[in-house]
Amino acid sequence: MKGSVLLDVGGTEIKSAAYSGSGKRLDAVHSASSYAQADRDTILGNLLAVTAREKAVLEAGGFRLGAVGLAFPGPFDYEKGICRIRGLAKYDAIEGLPLEDALKSLPGQTVLTPEVRFFFRHDLESFARGLASLEPVCAEGRVLCLCIGTGAGSAFLEGGRLLKQAPGVPPDGWIYPFPFRGLTIDDWISARGLERLAREAGFPPGTSGKELSALAAWGDPRAAGVWRTFGLFIAEALQPFIDAFRPDRLVLGGQISKAERYFGKELKDRHTELPVLTVSDTTEYTLEGLLVADREG
């Protein structure tokens, strides 16, 4: 019987798991560095190594590899499996590359046979579809999803259905390229945007969100100020989309959402009528969204 390997490909980490033909996960979700800023061969070799590890789990469970599904950040040609990311500090080295062909033609690889089927989905769309599948409150009404990590990923739901073209919804449901404070939303509502605010507040270059959270927990006023500004920027950046879409709920995801206690007040003060659900670990939902997409063809 065939099984599948599913990958949630992020800018920092790749989360992966093996699934039976009926959609049952066979082992724990595994994590590996993404090497997203590395060269072409390193990125491809890493994706193949992650797939090989999950293939071994499949075979130990009595299954053979039938499909590989990847949730990948955009821009990306999901029908053809071609990365279109450029200038976003991740995966530039594989821009324009048909990933399935590139992985299957790696010299000496024995992980992927020609019959293995590949499918690709937007990572945030997979997360949103997984939310609608696993969280009843996200399967009704209107939901705006924002995941903050290496960039600002977004998705829009209505009645559990993903919206890519609808009144009040930006093209493809993506808010990241819209202008904001002289740059784009992606430049500010992201890890690098948080780092920029930290530099402006006098912190050394490269100060991370994790470090800022630790300092804020110790009562450092500068770190607390950076987080407050970050929350204000999120609230401001979301305003036109909230006005146009009128969501019933906002979902905050991604690693930076772990610090919601430090920036969430500013967001909630501006949008008092909007319930906020925080999901710091999006992996389970994203992988579920891939399963849903594969079942629906």
C-alpha positions as CSV (number, residue, x, y, z in Angstrom):
1,M,0.0,0.0,0.0
2,K,1.2,3.5,-0.8
3,G,1.8,6.3,1.7
4,S,2.8,9.9,1.5
5,V,5.5,12.2,2.8
6,L,4.5,15.7,3.6
7,L,6.8,18.7,4.1
8,D,6.0,22.1,5.6
9,V,8.9,24.1,4.0
10,G,9.6,27.2,6.0
11,G,12.3,29.9,5.7
12,T,14.1,28.6,8.9
13,E,12.9,25.0,9.3
14,I,11.4,22.1,7.4
15,K,8.8,20.1,9.3
16,S,8.0,16.7,7.9
17,A,6.0,13.5,8.6
18,A,5.0,10.2,7.0
19,Y,1.4,9.3,6.5
20,S,-0.4,6.0,5.6
21,G,-2.7,5.8,2.6
22,S,-5.7,6.6,4.9
23,G,-4.0,9.8,6.2
24,K,-2.8,8.4,9.5
25,R,0.5,9.9,10.7
26,L,3.0,7.1,11.3
27,D,5.5,8.9,13.6
28,A,6.3,12.2,15.2
29,V,6.7,15.3,13.2
30,H,10.4,15.8,12.5
31,S,12.3,19.1,12.1
32,A,15.3,20.0,10.1
33,S,17.1,23.2,9.1
34,S,15.8,24.6,5.8
35,Y,19.2,26.0,4.6
36,A,17.0,28.5,2.7
37,Q,19.8,30.9,2.1
38,A,22.2,28.2,0.8
39,D,23.1,27.3,-2.8
40,R,21.0,25.2,-5.1
41,D,22.6,21.9,-4.5
42,T,22.5,22.3,-0.7
43,I,18.8,23.2,-0.7
44,L,17.9,20.3,-3.1
45,G,20.1,17.8,-1.1
46,N,18.4,18.8,2.1
47,L,14.9,18.4,0.7
48,L,15.9,14.9,-0.6
49,A,17.4,14.0,2.8
50,V,14.2,15.0,4.7
51,T,12.1,13.0,2.2
52,A,14.5,10.0,2.6
53,R,14.1,10.0,6.4
54,E,10.3,10.0,6.1
55,K,10.4,7.3,3.4
56,A,12.2,5.1,5.9
57,V,9.3,5.7,8.4
58,L,6.8,4.7,5.7
59,E,8.7,1.5,4.8
60,A,9.0,0.5,8.5
61,G,5.2,0.8,8.7
62,G,4.8,-1.4,5.6
63,F,4.1,1.3,3.1
64,R,5.8,2.4,0.0
65,L,6.3,6.0,-1.1
66,G,3.5,7.1,-3.5
67,A,3.4,10.9,-3.1
68,V,5.4,13.8,-1.8
69,G,3.4,16.9,-0.8
70,L,5.2,20.2,-0.1
71,A,3.7,23.3,1.5
72,F,5.9,26.1,0.2
73,P,6.0,29.9,0.7
74,G,5.1,32.1,-2.2
75,P,5.5,33.4,-4.8
76,F,5.5,29.9,-6.3
77,D,4.0,28.2,-9.4
78,Y,2.1,25.5,-7.5
79,E,0.7,23.8,-10.6
80,K,4.2,23.4,-12.1
81,G,6.2,23.1,-8.9
82,I,8.4,26.0,-9.7
83,C,9.8,28.4,-7.0
84,R,9.4,32.1,-8.0
85,I,10.9,33.6,-4.8
86,R,13.5,36.3,-5.4
87,G,15.0,38.8,-3.1
88,L,13.2,37.6,0.1
89,A,16.3,36.2,1.8
90,K,15.1,32.6,1.2
91,Y,15.2,30.1,-1.6
92,D,16.7,32.5,-4.1
93,A,19.0,29.8,-5.4
94,I,16.2,27.6,-6.6
95,E,14.2,30.4,-8.3
96,G,12.8,29.2,-11.6
97,L,13.6,25.5,-10.9
98,P,11.0,22.7,-11.5
99,L,11.5,21.0,-8.1
100,E,10.2,17.6,-8.9
101,D,12.4,17.1,-11.9
102,A,15.4,18.6,-10.1
103,L,15.0,16.3,-7.1
104,K,14.4,13.2,-9.2
105,S,17.4,13.9,-11.4
106,L,19.9,14.5,-8.6
107,P,23.0,12.4,-9.3
108,G,22.9,9.0,-7.6
109,Q,19.6,9.6,-5.7
110,T,17.6,6.4,-5.0
111,V,14.9,7.9,-2.9
112,L,12.5,9.0,-5.6
113,T,11.3,6.7,-8.4
114,P,9.8,8.2,-11.6
115,E,6.3,7.0,-10.4
116,V,6.3,9.1,-7.1
117,R,3.7,11.8,-7.4
118,F,4.5,15.4,-6.3
119,F,2.0,18.1,-5.4
120,F,2.6,21.6,-4.1
121,R,0.5,24.0,-2.1
122,H,0.9,27.5,-0.6
123,D,2.1,27.1,3.0
124,L,-0.4,29.6,4.4
125,E,-3.3,28.2,2.4
126,S,-2.4,24.8,3.8
127,F,-2.4,26.2,7.3
128,A,-5.7,27.9,6.7
129,R,-7.3,24.8,5.3
130,G,-5.9,22.8,8.2
131,L,-7.5,25.3,10.6
132,A,-10.8,24.9,9.0
133,S,-10.5,21.2,9.2
134,L,-9.3,20.9,12.9
135,E,-10.8,24.0,14.6
136,P,-14.6,24.4,14.5
137,V,-14.4,28.1,15.1
138,C,-12.4,28.6,11.9
139,A,-14.8,26.6,9.8
140,E,-17.5,29.2,10.1
141,G,-17.8,32.9,9.4
142,R,-14.9,35.0,8.0
143,V,-11.3,34.4,9.2
144,L,-8.2,36.3,8.4
145,C,-5.0,34.4,9.0
146,L,-1.6,36.1,9.4
147,C,1.6,34.1,10.0
148,I,4.7,36.1,10.9
149,G,8.1,34.6,10.4
150,T,10.7,35.3,7.7
151,G,7.8,37.1,6.0
152,A,4.1,38.0,6.4
153,G,2.0,35.1,5.1
154,S,-1.7,35.5,4.9
155,A,-4.9,33.7,3.9
156,F,-8.6,34.4,4.0
157,L,-11.4,31.9,4.8
158,E,-15.2,32.1,4.6
159,G,-17.3,29.2,5.9
160,G,-14.1,27.1,6.0
161,R,-13.5,27.8,2.3
162,L,-10.3,29.4,1.1
163,L,-10.8,32.7,-0.7
164,K,-8.3,33.8,-3.4
165,Q,-10.6,36.1,-5.4
166,A,-13.5,37.7,-3.6
167,P,-14.6,41.2,-2.5
168,G,-12.3,42.5,0.2
169,V,-9.7,39.9,-0.5
170,P,-6.3,40.9,-2.0
171,P,-5.1,39.0,-5.1
172,D,-4.4,35.4,-4.0
173,G,-5.1,36.4,-0.4
174,W,-1.6,37.8,-0.1
175,I,-1.0,41.0,1.9
176,Y,2.8,40.8,2.0
177,P,3.7,42.9,-1.1
178,F,1.4,45.9,-0.3
179,P,3.2,49.2,0.4
180,F,3.7,50.0,4.1
181,R,5.7,52.8,5.8
182,G,7.9,53.3,2.8
183,L,8.6,49.6,2.2
184,T,6.2,46.7,2.1
185,I,4.2,44.8,4.7
186,D,6.7,41.9,4.3
187,D,9.6,44.2,5.2
188,W,8.0,45.3,8.5
189,I,5.8,42.5,9.7
190,S,8.5,39.8,9.7
191,A,11.6,38.8,11.6
192,R,13.7,41.3,9.6
193,G,11.2,44.0,10.3
194,L,11.4,43.3,14.1
195,E,15.2,43.3,13.8
196,R,15.0,46.7,12.0
197,L,12.9,48.1,14.9
198,A,15.4,46.7,17.4
199,R,18.3,48.4,15.6
200,E,16.4,51.7,15.6
201,A,15.9,51.3,19.4
202,G,19.7,50.9,19.8
203,F,20.0,47.1,20.0
204,P,23.0,45.4,18.2
205,P,22.4,44.2,14.6
206,G,21.0,40.7,14.5
207,T,19.1,40.9,17.8
208,S,16.4,38.3,17.5
209,G,12.8,38.1,18.5
210,K,13.7,35.4,21.0
211,E,16.3,37.7,22.6
212,L,13.8,40.6,22.7
213,S,11.2,38.3,24.4
214,A,13.7,37.4,27.1
215,L,14.6,41.0,27.7
216,A,11.0,42.0,27.8
217,A,10.3,39.2,30.3
218,W,13.1,40.7,32.5
219,G,11.4,44.1,32.3
220,D,13.8,45.8,29.8
221,P,11.9,49.0,28.8
222,R,13.6,49.2,25.4
223,A,12.7,45.7,24.4
224,A,9.1,46.2,25.6
225,G,9.0,49.4,23.5
226,V,10.1,47.5,20.4
227,W,7.4,44.9,20.9
228,R,4.8,47.6,21.4
229,T,5.8,49.3,18.2
230,F,5.7,46.0,16.4
231,G,2.2,45.5,17.6
232,L,1.1,48.9,16.5
233,F,2.6,48.2,13.0
234,I,0.7,44.9,12.7
235,A,-2.5,46.7,13.7
236,E,-1.9,49.5,11.2
237,A,-0.8,47.1,8.4
238,L,-3.9,45.0,8.8
239,Q,-6.4,47.9,9.0
240,P,-7.3,48.2,5.3
241,F,-7.8,44.4,5.0
242,I,-9.9,44.3,8.1
243,D,-12.0,47.2,6.8
244,A,-12.5,45.6,3.4
245,F,-13.0,41.9,4.5
246,R,-14.7,42.4,7.8
247,P,-13.4,39.2,9.4
248,D,-15.1,37.6,12.4
249,R,-11.8,36.3,13.7
250,L,-8.1,36.9,13.3
251,V,-5.6,34.0,13.6
252,L,-2.0,34.8,14.4
253,G,0.5,32.1,13.5
254,G,4.2,31.6,13.2
255,Q,7.1,31.6,15.6
256,I,6.9,35.4,16.3
257,S,3.3,34.9,17.6
258,K,4.9,33.2,20.6
259,A,5.6,36.7,21.8
260,E,2.0,37.8,21.4
261,R,1.9,38.7,25.1
262,Y,4.3,41.5,24.4
263,F,2.7,43.0,21.2
264,G,-0.9,41.7,21.3
265,K,-2.3,44.5,23.4
266,E,-1.6,47.2,20.8
267,L,-3.3,45.0,18.2
268,K,-6.3,44.3,20.3
269,D,-6.7,47.9,21.5
270,R,-7.0,49.0,17.8
271,H,-9.3,46.1,16.8
272,T,-11.3,45.6,20.0
273,E,-14.2,43.9,18.2
274,L,-12.0,41.2,16.7
275,P,-11.3,37.9,18.6
276,V,-7.7,36.8,18.1
277,L,-6.6,33.1,18.1
278,T,-2.9,32.6,18.5
279,V,-1.3,29.5,17.0
280,S,2.4,29.6,17.5
281,D,3.1,26.1,16.0
282,T,1.4,25.9,12.6
283,T,2.8,22.6,11.6
284,E,0.0,20.2,12.5
285,Y,-2.5,22.5,10.7
286,T,-0.3,22.9,7.6
287,L,0.2,19.2,7.2
288,E,-3.5,18.6,7.8
289,G,-4.2,21.2,5.1
290,L,-1.9,19.2,2.7
291,L,-3.9,16.1,3.4
292,V,-7.2,17.9,2.7
293,A,-5.8,19.3,-0.5
294,D,-4.6,15.9,-1.7
295,R,-7.9,14.2,-0.8
296,E,-9.7,16.9,-2.9
297,G,-7.3,16.4,-5.8
